[in-house]
Amino acid sequence: MRSLATFFQSPPKATDEQKQFIFIANILSVLFAGLTLILALILYLIFGYSPTLPFILSIAFLFLLVIVLNRTGLDDAGRLLFCLVPIWMTLVITLLGKVVQPQQSYIVYFDSRYILLVTTVLPAIVFDLRERVKISISILSTFSCLIFFDPIHNFFGLGYYQRGFDVASYYYINYIVFIAFAGLLLAVFILKWRDQRAVTQLHAAFSEVQRTNTELLSGNRKLETFSREIETQNEEMQQQQEELKTSHEMLEQANRLISEQRTTLQAYTSELERLVTEKSADLVKTNEELIKSNNELRQFSFTVSHNLRGPVARLLGLTSLMRHSRNLDEVAELTRYIHDSAGELDSILKDLSQIIDIRNDLYRVRERIFIQDEWNRALSLAGLLASDSSATAAFEQSPYVFAIRPMVQSILYNLISNAMKYKSPDRPHQIYATSYSPSATETVIEIKDNGLGMDLKTYGESVFKLYKRFHHHIPGKGLGLYLVKSQMEIMGGKVEVESEPDKGTVFRLRFPVLTDVGRQVFFENDAAQLYYDANINNTVIIWKRNITSAEYRNVFEVLLQTIKTYNTPGWIADLRSQGTVTPSDQQWFIDTVLKVAHQNGLRRVGTVGFTDPIRKDYYERMKSISAKLEIELQTFQSLEAAIAWMKRFVA
């Protein structure tokens, strides 16, 4: 293994950052070359010899050439070749395939597009963000091949516009491809940017540690020098005592000097200890933040690769059905299903965007999550409703948990998908889910199935490890259960499993019962405080003093973001210390905040101090606008009364 790792290493003259990317490019080149050879073998076994077969074999050769270039110091050319080979060779092969087989169907049209979409990821894997030219060449190559795919084929008289497409579905599929390309490009490079920023922070923290160590060493040297000076002075004092025993006054003076020096030394030592303690605390905090950031980035990466597989698989299946259909009505129906699957894909991407921002205070908020709603959504995403599996759920005992919604959705999706994937062919597949609270501090969601099960006596320690699989006859990557465990731990919970071969599996998700969800502060300055109260599903604004126009608008822009994020049906505002609001700001609030909030689910507003005489005109305007929008506006004398009113609407 050591010799194999040495083979993939880069030349010694490469920088540390380049070595990492070169090493990854070498490994992936070998893997891609092997996959290309396997593809060529499959093509030969299924279709026999094809004129495109030598070109496919040449792709494997070009991937191996990447390693040669990287090993000889031409790593820039090697990594660029690694990114460009699958792009341009795919285009060449599709052209050649149409030349030698003009009658071929449009299956290659879809296969080529999927391969080109995959190449969007490659520049982020093997290049640093500072290598803009090479990244731009790679991304522009992918973009060019996608956007000019039809013009190039049409130029050679090899277009894909054939029987089986109508105009709308043909161009609609093109739009889906470019939307997928844009989404994938943004997601990958946002992840790349976050990863490199974490590395930069790590280097900065390491430099700070080195600087602190240097300061400590310098301080120690000063202490040693100071100690030696004190020892010398003590020796001199002893000598003076022996020589001047009769001079009591001089002896007292020397003793006072020694006492002062010791006090100074103690003070200096105490200051050094304080500095060391502060620096150590800062370093520990920085290290914890870096570890957490890295774990969250890995979570997002694994979730992207795993959770997108289901919707993409359905898209592939639907496009395959469309390829064999000659009925225009059936094609139209399949197009609608493709649109629905793309909508599900978009929904998953939105949840993953929340996981990207989980470090922001806004996304640390624990919501009251009704398990039945998330269970139904996970069933739909996993495709259970359209399969031969059945699911029964009973969440009446403990209908909700306080947690992070995108993570709960991801966990349920992974467990349902696994249950469907590993069902037994010998009996009807059933899934049963329930929730209960075994104690006042814990809520459990239990998911059972009667599938293939696992041998926990043999593999028990590896169930939740990364890339561990126990049924190799079924496709998979071994990511799902790793994600489930990691996400439960992030939320402070844990997951347990019971299973026997051919008898089924039971998963228990143990969520802590949170008692501090009533005041989750996510924004605060000297003008206002915003917090989310999960007990009443509301955001609360506490104004602290007379505010400026900029402060007023800034706070409500943050509030509007929470309304959009959590679709809260109401908010509470304590206006007693707010001061006056200008007419222009009032109009801005009505046009920009209130109407948009209403479109995102706002139905009621509770206020404290709104009827004060200084807000009379503002209050009258708000009553009129709220009535038109059918928003219930209530005023109260205290914040507690407003909260009690909102609790009446909690299910």
PEKAGI-V73674 format. One record per residue. N is the residue number from 1. RES is the residue in one letter. SS is DSSP state (alpha for helix, beta for strand, coil for the rest). PSI is psi in whole degrees, 0 to 359 (999 if undefined). BURIAL is b if it has 16 or more other ideal C-beta (glycine too) atoms within 10 Angstrom, else e. Layout:
# PEKAGI-V73674
n/res/ss/psi/burial
N/RES/SS/PSI/BURIAL
N/RES/SS/PSI/BURIAL
This chain:
# PEKAGI-V73674
n/res/ss/psi/burial
1/M/coil/324/e
2/R/alpha/319/e
3/S/alpha/325/e
4/L/alpha/318/e
5/A/alpha/322/e
6/T/alpha/324/e
7/F/alpha/325/e
8/F/alpha/353/b
9/Q/coil/158/e
10/S/coil/168/b
11/P/coil/152/e
12/P/coil/331/e
13/K/coil/348/e
14/A/coil/149/b
15/T/coil/167/e
16/D/alpha/317/e
17/E/alpha/318/e
18/Q/alpha/321/b
19/K/alpha/319/b
20/Q/alpha/312/e
21/F/alpha/324/b
22/I/alpha/318/b
23/F/alpha/315/b
24/I/alpha/317/e
25/A/alpha/320/b
26/N/alpha/314/b
27/I/alpha/313/e
28/L/alpha/328/b
29/S/alpha/318/b
30/V/alpha/316/b
31/L/alpha/316/e
32/F/alpha/324/b
33/A/alpha/317/b
34/G/alpha/317/e
35/L/alpha/324/e
36/T/alpha/319/b
37/L/alpha/321/e
38/I/alpha/318/e
39/L/alpha/318/e
40/A/alpha/319/b
41/L/alpha/316/e
42/I/alpha/317/e
43/L/alpha/317/e
44/Y/alpha/318/e
45/L/alpha/326/e
46/I/alpha/314/e
47/F/alpha/357/e
48/G/coil/196/e
49/Y/coil/135/e
50/S/coil/145/b
51/P/coil/340/e
52/T/coil/349/b
53/L/alpha/316/b
54/P/alpha/325/e
55/F/alpha/323/b
56/I/alpha/319/b
57/L/alpha/327/e
58/S/alpha/332/b
59/I/alpha/317/b
60/A/alpha/319/b
61/F/alpha/318/e
62/L/alpha/324/b
63/F/alpha/321/b
64/L/alpha/330/e
65/L/alpha/330/b
66/V/alpha/317/b
67/I/alpha/319/b
68/V/alpha/314/e
69/L/alpha/318/b
70/N/alpha/323/b
71/R/alpha/332/b
72/T/coil/9/e
73/G/coil/356/e
74/L/coil/53/e
75/D/alpha/329/b
76/D/alpha/312/b
77/A/alpha/321/e
78/G/alpha/313/b
79/R/alpha/324/b
80/L/alpha/319/b
81/L/alpha/321/b
82/F/alpha/321/b
83/C/alpha/326/b
84/L/alpha/333/b
85/V/alpha/305/b
86/P/alpha/337/b
87/I/alpha/298/b
88/W/alpha/328/e
89/M/alpha/326/b
90/T/alpha/316/b
91/L/alpha/317/b
92/V/alpha/317/e
93/I/alpha/321/b
94/T/alpha/321/b
95/L/alpha/313/b
96/L/alpha/319/b
97/G/alpha/323/b
98/K/alpha/331/b
99/V/alpha/311/e
100/V/alpha/338/e
101/Q/coil/74/e
102/P/coil/335/e
103/Q/coil/358/e
104/Q/coil/150/e
105/S/coil/184/e
106/Y/coil/19/b
107/I/alpha/322/e
108/V/alpha/331/b
109/Y/alpha/315/b
110/F/alpha/315/b
111/D/alpha/317/e
112/S/alpha/317/b
113/R/alpha/320/b
114/Y/alpha/319/e
115/I/alpha/317/b
116/L/alpha/323/b
117/L/alpha/321/b
118/V/alpha/326/e
119/T/alpha/347/b
120/T/alpha/330/b
121/V/alpha/332/b
122/L/alpha/316/b
123/P/alpha/324/b
124/A/alpha/337/b
125/I/alpha/322/e
126/V/alpha/0/b
127/F/coil/148/b
128/D/coil/149/b
129/L/coil/338/e
130/R/coil/345/e
131/E/coil/65/b
132/R/alpha/322/e
133/V/alpha/311/e
134/K/alpha/321/b
135/I/alpha/317/b
136/S/alpha/318/e
137/I/alpha/316/e
138/S/alpha/311/b
139/I/alpha/318/b
140/L/alpha/327/e
141/S/alpha/313/b
142/T/alpha/313/b
143/F/alpha/318/b
144/S/alpha/315/e
145/C/alpha/326/b
146/L/alpha/313/b
147/I/alpha/329/e
148/F/coil/12/e
149/F/alpha/309/b
150/D/alpha/315/b
151/P/alpha/320/e
152/I/alpha/313/b
153/H/alpha/323/b
154/N/alpha/325/e
155/F/alpha/322/e
156/F/coil/7/e
157/G/coil/29/e
158/L/coil/33/b
159/G/coil/158/e
160/Y/coil/359/b
161/Y/coil/98/e
162/Q/coil/182/e
163/R/coil/139/e
164/G/coil/339/b
165/F/coil/144/b
166/D/coil/170/e
167/V/alpha/315/e
168/A/alpha/310/e
169/S/alpha/324/b
170/Y/alpha/309/b
171/Y/alpha/334/e
172/Y/alpha/319/b
173/I/alpha/321/b
174/N/alpha/318/b
175/Y/alpha/319/e
176/I/alpha/318/b
177/V/alpha/315/b
178/F/alpha/327/e
179/I/alpha/316/e
180/A/alpha/318/b
181/F/alpha/313/b
182/A/alpha/315/e
183/G/alpha/315/b
184/L/alpha/318/b
185/L/alpha/313/b
186/L/alpha/314/e
187/A/alpha/314/b
188/V/alpha/316/b
189/F/alpha/336/b
190/I/alpha/316/e
191/L/alpha/317/b
192/K/alpha/317/b
193/W/alpha/317/e
194/R/alpha/321/b
195/D/alpha/313/b
196/Q/alpha/327/e
197/R/alpha/322/e
198/A/alpha/320/b
199/V/alpha/318/e
200/T/alpha/317/e
201/Q/alpha/322/e
202/L/alpha/317/b
203/H/alpha/320/e
204/A/alpha/319/e
205/A/alpha/321/b
206/F/alpha/319/e
207/S/alpha/321/e
208/E/alpha/323/e
209/V/alpha/315/e
210/Q/alpha/318/e
211/R/alpha/318/e
212/T/alpha/318/b
213/N/alpha/321/e
214/T/alpha/317/e
215/E/alpha/319/e
216/L/alpha/318/e
217/L/alpha/319/e
218/S/alpha/318/e
219/G/alpha/322/b
220/N/alpha/320/e
221/R/alpha/320/e
222/K/alpha/320/e
223/L/alpha/318/e
224/E/alpha/317/e
225/T/alpha/316/e
226/F/alpha/321/e
227/S/alpha/318/e
228/R/alpha/322/e
229/E/alpha/319/e
230/I/alpha/318/e
231/E/alpha/318/e
232/T/alpha/317/e
233/Q/alpha/322/e
234/N/alpha/318/e
235/E/alpha/319/e
236/E/alpha/320/e
237/M/alpha/319/b
238/Q/alpha/319/e
239/Q/alpha/320/e
240/Q/alpha/323/e
241/Q/alpha/320/e
242/E/alpha/322/e
243/E/alpha/331/e
244/L/coil/53/e
245/K/coil/335/e
246/T/coil/349/e
247/S/coil/79/e
248/H/alpha/325/e
249/E/alpha/319/e
250/M/alpha/325/e
251/L/alpha/318/e
252/E/alpha/320/e
253/Q/alpha/318/e
254/A/alpha/322/b
255/N/alpha/320/e
256/R/alpha/321/e
257/L/alpha/317/e
258/I/alpha/318/e
259/S/alpha/317/e
260/E/alpha/320/e
261/Q/alpha/321/e
262/R/alpha/320/e
263/T/alpha/317/e
264/T/alpha/317/e
265/L/alpha/318/e
266/Q/alpha/319/e
267/A/alpha/318/e
268/Y/alpha/319/e
269/T/alpha/318/e
270/S/alpha/320/e
271/E/alpha/319/e
272/L/alpha/319/b
273/E/alpha/321/e
274/R/alpha/316/e
275/L/alpha/318/e
276/V/alpha/318/e
277/T/alpha/315/e
278/E/alpha/314/e
279/K/alpha/320/b
280/S/alpha/318/e
281/A/alpha/318/e
282/D/alpha/319/e
283/L/alpha/319/e
284/V/alpha/316/e
285/K/alpha/316/e
286/T/alpha/317/b
287/N/alpha/319/e
288/E/alpha/319/e
289/E/alpha/318/e
290/L/alpha/318/b
291/I/alpha/316/e
292/K/alpha/317/e
293/S/alpha/317/b
294/N/alpha/318/e
295/N/alpha/320/e
296/E/alpha/323/b
297/L/alpha/319/b
298/R/alpha/320/e
299/Q/alpha/315/b
300/F/alpha/317/b
301/S/alpha/313/e
302/F/alpha/320/b
303/T/alpha/319/b
304/V/alpha/311/b
305/S/alpha/331/e
306/H/alpha/311/b
307/N/alpha/337/b
308/L/alpha/349/b
309/R/alpha/319/b
310/G/alpha/304/b
311/P/alpha/322/b
312/V/alpha/321/e
313/A/alpha/321/e
314/R/alpha/322/b
315/L/alpha/317/b
316/L/alpha/318/e
317/G/alpha/319/e
318/L/alpha/318/b
319/T/alpha/329/b
320/S/alpha/319/e
321/L/alpha/320/e
322/M/alpha/326/b
323/R/alpha/328/e
324/H/alpha/358/e
325/S/coil/141/e
326/R/coil/3/e
327/N/coil/121/e
328/L/alpha/323/e
329/D/alpha/318/e
330/E/alpha/320/e
331/V/alpha/318/b
332/A/alpha/319/e
333/E/alpha/318/e
334/L/alpha/322/b
335/T/alpha/320/b
336/R/alpha/320/e
337/Y/alpha/322/b
338/I/alpha/319/b
339/H/alpha/317/e
340/D/alpha/317/e
341/S/alpha/321/b
342/A/alpha/324/b
343/G/alpha/318/e
344/E/alpha/319/b
345/L/alpha/318/b
346/D/alpha/321/e
347/S/alpha/317/e
348/I/alpha/318/b
349/L/alpha/323/b
350/K/alpha/318/e
351/D/alpha/321/b
352/L/alpha/329/b
353/S/alpha/324/e
354/Q/alpha/324/b
355/I/alpha/326/b
356/I/alpha/318/b
357/D/coil/19/e
358/I/coil/340/b
359/R/coil/341/e
360/N/coil/144/e
361/D/alpha/325/e
362/L/alpha/325/b
363/Y/alpha/9/b
364/R/alpha/352/e
365/V/coil/133/b
366/R/coil/125/b
367/E/beta/159/b
368/R/beta/108/b
369/I/beta/118/b
370/F/beta/119/e
371/I/alpha/322/b
372/Q/alpha/319/e
373/D/alpha/314/e
374/E/alpha/327/b
375/W/alpha/314/b
376/N/alpha/318/e
377/R/alpha/320/b
378/A/alpha/321/b
379/L/alpha/317/b
380/S/alpha/315/b
381/L/alpha/323/b
382/A/alpha/352/b
383/G/coil/18/b
384/L/alpha/324/b
385/L/alpha/338/e
386/A/alpha/10/e
387/S/coil/181/e
388/D/coil/12/e
389/S/coil/159/b
390/S/beta/150/e
391/A/beta/137/b
392/T/beta/137/e
393/A/beta/144/b
394/A/beta/100/e
395/F/coil/21/b
396/E/coil/325/e
397/Q/coil/315/e
398/S/coil/88/b
399/P/coil/346/e
400/Y/beta/163/b
401/V/beta/159/b
402/F/beta/113/b
403/A/beta/186/b
404/I/coil/116/b
405/R/alpha/310/b
406/P/alpha/327/b
407/M/alpha/320/b
408/V/alpha/317/b
409/Q/alpha/317/b
410/S/alpha/320/b
411/I/alpha/311/b
412/L/alpha/320/b
413/Y/alpha/315/b
414/N/alpha/317/b
415/L/alpha/320/b
416/I/alpha/317/b
417/S/alpha/317/b
418/N/alpha/318/b
419/A/alpha/320/b
420/M/alpha/321/b
421/K/alpha/323/e
422/Y/coil/39/b
423/K/coil/157/b
424/S/coil/138/e
425/P/coil/354/e
426/D/coil/355/e
427/R/coil/158/e
428/P/coil/135/e
429/H/coil/130/b
430/Q/beta/142/b
431/I/beta/135/b
432/Y/beta/132/b
433/A/beta/144/b
434/T/beta/165/b
435/S/beta/148/b
436/Y/beta/167/e
437/S/beta/99/e
438/P/beta/341/e
439/S/beta/175/e
440/A/coil/351/e
441/T/coil/6/e
442/E/beta/141/e
443/T/beta/134/b
444/V/beta/131/b
445/I/beta/120/b
446/E/beta/128/b
447/I/beta/120/b
448/K/beta/153/b
449/D/beta/163/b
450/N/coil/39/b
451/G/coil/210/b
452/L/coil/331/b
453/G/coil/180/b
454/M/coil/154/b
455/D/coil/91/e
456/L/alpha/337/b
457/K/alpha/327/e
458/T/alpha/318/e
459/Y/alpha/12/e
460/G/alpha/321/e
461/E/alpha/347/e
462/S/alpha/2/b
463/V/coil/316/b
464/F/coil/16/b
465/K/coil/158/e
466/L/coil/134/e
467/Y/coil/25/e
468/K/coil/127/e
469/R/coil/151/e
470/F/coil/358/b
471/H/coil/88/e
472/H/coil/352/e
473/H/coil/355/e
474/I/coil/132/e
475/P/coil/146/e
476/G/coil/170/b
477/K/coil/352/e
478/G/coil/33/e
479/L/coil/330/b
480/G/alpha/306/b
481/L/alpha/329/b
482/Y/alpha/317/b
483/L/alpha/318/b
484/V/alpha/311/b
485/K/alpha/314/b
486/S/alpha/317/b
487/Q/alpha/324/b
488/M/alpha/319/b
489/E/alpha/322/e
490/I/alpha/323/b
491/M/coil/7/b
492/G/coil/12/e
493/G/coil/195/b
494/K/beta/165/e
495/V/beta/141/b
496/E/beta/157/e
497/V/beta/141/b
498/E/beta/135/e
499/S/beta/149/b
500/E/beta/144/e
501/P/coil/131/e
502/D/coil/16/e
503/K/coil/346/e
504/G/beta/183/b
505/T/beta/146/b
506/V/beta/125/b
507/F/beta/136/b
508/R/beta/119/e
509/L/beta/115/b
510/R/beta/109/b
511/F/beta/135/b
512/P/beta/142/e
513/V/coil/112/e
514/L/coil/139/b
515/T/coil/356/e
516/D/coil/40/e
517/V/coil/2/b
518/G/coil/339/e
519/R/coil/74/e
520/Q/beta/92/b
521/V/beta/126/e
522/F/beta/357/b
523/F/beta/134/b
524/E/beta/136/e
525/N/coil/191/e
526/D/coil/354/e
527/A/coil/326/b
528/A/beta/161/b
529/Q/beta/134/b
530/L/beta/131/b
531/Y/beta/155/b
532/Y/beta/127/b
533/D/beta/102/b
534/A/coil/341/b
535/N/coil/330/e
536/I/coil/6/b
537/N/coil/48/b
538/N/beta/153/b
539/T/beta/140/b
540/V/beta/133/b
541/I/beta/127/b
542/I/beta/109/b
543/W/beta/134/b
544/K/coil/335/e
545/R/coil/178/e
546/N/coil/133/e
547/I/coil/157/b
548/T/coil/170/e
549/S/alpha/317/e
550/A/alpha/318/e
551/E/alpha/319/b
552/Y/alpha/312/b
553/R/alpha/323/b
554/N/alpha/315/b
555/V/alpha/318/b
556/F/alpha/335/b
557/E/alpha/321/e
558/V/alpha/317/b
559/L/alpha/319/b
560/L/alpha/324/b
561/Q/alpha/322/e
562/T/alpha/322/b
563/I/alpha/317/b
564/K/alpha/324/e
565/T/alpha/315/b
566/Y/alpha/358/b
567/N/coil/45/e
568/T/coil/137/b
569/P/coil/352/b
570/G/beta/168/b
571/W/beta/162/b
572/I/beta/135/b
573/A/beta/124/b
574/D/beta/105/b
575/L/coil/6/b
576/R/coil/330/e
577/S/coil/13/e
578/Q/coil/327/b
579/G/coil/197/e
580/T/coil/154/e
581/V/coil/130/b
582/T/coil/154/e
583/P/alpha/323/e
584/S/alpha/322/e
585/D/alpha/325/b
586/Q/alpha/315/b
587/Q/alpha/320/e
588/W/alpha/318/b
589/F/alpha/316/b
590/I/alpha/316/b
591/D/alpha/319/e
592/T/alpha/326/e
593/V/alpha/303/b
594/L/alpha/315/b
595/K/alpha/319/e
596/V/alpha/320/e
597/A/alpha/321/b
598/H/alpha/320/b
599/Q/alpha/336/e
600/N/coil/19/e
601/G/coil/0/e
602/L/coil/129/b
603/R/coil/343/e
604/R/beta/149/b
605/V/beta/127/b
606/G/beta/133/b
607/T/beta/152/b
608/V/beta/120/b
609/G/coil/11/b
610/F/coil/337/b
611/T/coil/8/e
612/D/coil/146/e
613/P/alpha/327/e
614/I/alpha/346/e
615/R/alpha/20/b
616/K/alpha/309/e
617/D/alpha/318/e
618/Y/alpha/318/b
619/Y/alpha/317/b
620/E/alpha/318/e
621/R/alpha/317/b
622/M/alpha/321/b
623/K/alpha/318/e
624/S/alpha/312/e
625/I/alpha/318/b
626/S/alpha/320/b
627/A/alpha/320/e
628/K/alpha/323/e
629/L/alpha/357/b
630/E/coil/40/e
631/I/coil/127/b
632/E/beta/120/e
633/L/beta/123/b
634/Q/beta/146/b
635/T/beta/146/b
636/F/beta/164/b
637/Q/coil/345/e
638/S/coil/159/e
639/L/alpha/324/b
640/E/alpha/321/e
641/A/alpha/322/e
642/A/alpha/318/b
643/I/alpha/319/b
644/A/alpha/322/e
645/W/alpha/317/b
646/M/alpha/329/b
647/K/alpha/337/e
648/R/coil/338/e
649/F/coil/1/e
650/V/coil/130/e
651/A/coil/999/e
